[in-house]
């Protein structure tokens, strides 16, 4: 696709007061009706997951206290309408179901715990810093094991659902249906982040199975959950993530993983303790631009659970949250061994993405074969950046003053020599 053929950039002028098509509105109305009886309480959610799977073993029970805090935060702080309550009830039930299925698989196949997760390449960076493009580019090298979106949503298939030889995996159809709803309700989302059944996803969805994930904060501002999450040593949840990766590798093969999640940025000690032989790729971009871009995406997503979206509420929460993440990044960056880590600046990556991949592969001692380079070139040709059109970002919608925003991030800009964008 030539740049001249791409859709023009747009300004999202209905962030605060969402407009929906008739098709989207009818779906949301049905969700609202069903959500009137949704209970975001641990006990009914757990009972539903047990009933759906016929299983009852959840593994380490420390997750229960985190689930309780999360449910309370979603009920009392997230300001969701009934459609939003239903969506989160379904999300949490699904995560509990995934946990039951994982523990059942581990009980039946204890050898999974002996699977070796060797020398993963881990991308650590805020959203909107080039992490998705870098992740997709490297994942096109089929020698690396990545996590497709459908697998991130349902890592373990129930025994009774295994398809016959040659039949499709039912998880793919369920993911296709969910994405169809997203495209109907949020048709411009793909301008910011394209999602398909097979697109490479980050492991933030897997962290959620242990109910210790930044994923939940993207639903709505939930400060009680945030504080509980930040006060906890995440090492045990990183170990649980590794256990899930072992199960996935045992189920579907693969060897060297390519991983990515923004929450790694504030968890370098736990990340290194879990994957001591990893290569760590830390991405950087002007944090004022990142904040405006990310908040726009979250505000657009908020229409699924809010009749009116309070833009300054979301802006205040996330400007503070990203500052906390970047302060942790500055404080703990030197924990990552220099011989195993690299800082990637957004501008440098955008100027020559393949050259940056060469540098990462050299550091990771991962040969860049002709086949891998061909696969990356094919991916870029088939997925040109901006092919769905761009977004014109308006920081003032969120109460942001760009100079003040930049000033609050000066500690990070100075530490990593970040080029500020106009």
Secondary structure in CASP SS format (residue, H / E / C, confidence):
PFRMAT SS
TARGET T0000
AUTHOR 0000-0000-0000
METHOD secondary structure of the structure
MODEL  1
X C 1.00
X C 1.00
X H 1.00
X H 1.00
X H 1.00
X C 1.00
X C 1.00
X C 1.00
X C 1.00
X E 1.00
X C 1.00
X C 1.00
X C 1.00
X C 1.00
X C 1.00
X C 1.00
X C 1.00
X C 1.00
X C 1.00
X C 1.00
X C 1.00
X H 1.00
X H 1.00
X H 1.00
X H 1.00
X H 1.00
X H 1.00
X H 1.00
X H 1.00
X H 1.00
X H 1.00
X H 1.00
X H 1.00
X H 1.00
X H 1.00
X C 1.00
X C 1.00
X C 1.00
X C 1.00
X C 1.00
X C 1.00
X H 1.00
X H 1.00
X H 1.00
X H 1.00
X H 1.00
X H 1.00
X H 1.00
X H 1.00
X H 1.00
X H 1.00
X H 1.00
X H 1.00
X C 1.00
X C 1.00
X C 1.00
X C 1.00
X C 1.00
X C 1.00
X C 1.00
X C 1.00
X C 1.00
X H 1.00
X H 1.00
X H 1.00
X H 1.00
X H 1.00
X H 1.00
X H 1.00
X H 1.00
X H 1.00
X H 1.00
X H 1.00
X H 1.00
X H 1.00
X H 1.00
X H 1.00
X C 1.00
X C 1.00
X C 1.00
X C 1.00
X H 1.00
X H 1.00
X H 1.00
X H 1.00
X H 1.00
X H 1.00
X H 1.00
X H 1.00
X H 1.00
X H 1.00
X H 1.00
X H 1.00
X H 1.00
X H 1.00
X H 1.00
X H 1.00
X H 1.00
X H 1.00
X H 1.00
X H 1.00
X H 1.00
X H 1.00
X H 1.00
X H 1.00
X H 1.00
X H 1.00
X H 1.00
X C 1.00
X H 1.00
X H 1.00
X H 1.00
X H 1.00
X H 1.00
X C 1.00
X C 1.00
X C 1.00
X C 1.00
X C 1.00
X C 1.00
X E 1.00
X E 1.00
X E 1.00
X E 1.00
X C 1.00
X C 1.00
X C 1.00
X C 1.00
X C 1.00
X C 1.00
X H 1.00
X H 1.00
X H 1.00
X H 1.00
X H 1.00
X H 1.00
X H 1.00
X H 1.00
X H 1.00
X C 1.00
X C 1.00
X C 1.00
X C 1.00
X E 1.00
X E 1.00
X C 1.00
X C 1.00
X E 1.00
X H 1.00
X H 1.00
X H 1.00
X H 1.00
X H 1.00
X C 1.00
X C 1.00
X C 1.00
X C 1.00
X C 1.00
X H 1.00
X H 1.00
X H 1.00
X C 1.00
X C 1.00
X C 1.00
X C 1.00
X C 1.00
X C 1.00
X C 1.00
X C 1.00
X H 1.00
X H 1.00
X H 1.00
X H 1.00
X H 1.00
X H 1.00
X H 1.00
X H 1.00
X H 1.00
X H 1.00
X H 1.00
X H 1.00
X H 1.00
X H 1.00
X H 1.00
X H 1.00
X C 1.00
X C 1.00
X C 1.00
X H 1.00
X H 1.00
X H 1.00
X C 1.00
X C 1.00
X C 1.00
X C 1.00
X C 1.00
X C 1.00
X C 1.00
X C 1.00
X E 1.00
X C 1.00
X C 1.00
X C 1.00
X H 1.00
X H 1.00
X H 1.00
X H 1.00
X H 1.00
X H 1.00
X H 1.00
X C 1.00
X C 1.00
X C 1.00
X H 1.00
X H 1.00
X H 1.00
X H 1.00
X H 1.00
X C 1.00
X C 1.00
X C 1.00
X C 1.00
X H 1.00
X H 1.00
X H 1.00
X H 1.00
X H 1.00
X H 1.00
X H 1.00
X H 1.00
X H 1.00
X C 1.00
X C 1.00
X C 1.00
X H 1.00
X H 1.00
X H 1.00
X H 1.00
X H 1.00
X H 1.00
X H 1.00
X H 1.00
X H 1.00
X H 1.00
X H 1.00
X H 1.00
X H 1.00
X H 1.00
X H 1.00
X H 1.00
X H 1.00
X H 1.00
X C 1.00
X C 1.00
X C 1.00
X E 1.00
X E 1.00
X E 1.00
X E 1.00
X E 1.00
X C 1.00
X H 1.00
X H 1.00
X H 1.00
X H 1.00
X H 1.00
X C 1.00
X H 1.00
X H 1.00
X H 1.00
X H 1.00
X H 1.00
X H 1.00
X H 1.00
X C 1.00
X C 1.00
X C 1.00
X C 1.00
X E 1.00
X E 1.00
X E 1.00
X E 1.00
X E 1.00
X E 1.00
X C 1.00
X C 1.00
X H 1.00
X H 1.00
X H 1.00
X H 1.00
X H 1.00
X H 1.00
X H 1.00
X H 1.00
X H 1.00
X H 1.00
X H 1.00
X H 1.00
X H 1.00
X H 1.00
X H 1.00
X H 1.00
X H 1.00
X H 1.00
X C 1.00
X C 1.00
X C 1.00
X C 1.00
X C 1.00
X C 1.00
X H 1.00
X H 1.00
X H 1.00
X H 1.00
X H 1.00
X H 1.00
X H 1.00
X H 1.00
X H 1.00
X H 1.00
X H 1.00
X H 1.00
X H 1.00
X H 1.00
X H 1.00
X H 1.00
X H 1.00
X H 1.00
X H 1.00
X H 1.00
X H 1.00
X H 1.00
X H 1.00
X H 1.00
X H 1.00
X C 1.00
X C 1.00
X H 1.00
X H 1.00
X H 1.00
X E 1.00
X E 1.00
X E 1.00
X E 1.00
X E 1.00
X H 1.00
X H 1.00
X H 1.00
X H 1.00
X H 1.00
X H 1.00
X C 1.00
X H 1.00
X H 1.00
X H 1.00
X H 1.00
X H 1.00
X H 1.00
X H 1.00
X H 1.00
X H 1.00
X H 1.00
X H 1.00
X H 1.00
X C 1.00
X C 1.00
X C 1.00
X C 1.00
X C 1.00
X H 1.00
X H 1.00
X H 1.00
X H 1.00
X H 1.00
X H 1.00
X H 1.00
X H 1.00
X H 1.00
X H 1.00
X H 1.00
X H 1.00
X H 1.00
X C 1.00
X C 1.00
X C 1.00
X C 1.00
X C 1.00
X C 1.00
X C 1.00
X C 1.00
X E 1.00
X C 1.00
X C 1.00
X C 1.00
X H 1.00
X H 1.00
X H 1.00
X H 1.00
X C 1.00
X C 1.00
X C 1.00
X H 1.00
X H 1.00
X H 1.00
X H 1.00
X H 1.00
X H 1.00
X H 1.00
X C 1.00
X H 1.00
X H 1.00
X H 1.00
X H 1.00
X H 1.00
X H 1.00
X H 1.00
X C 1.00
X C 1.00
X C 1.00
X C 1.00
X C 1.00
X C 1.00
END
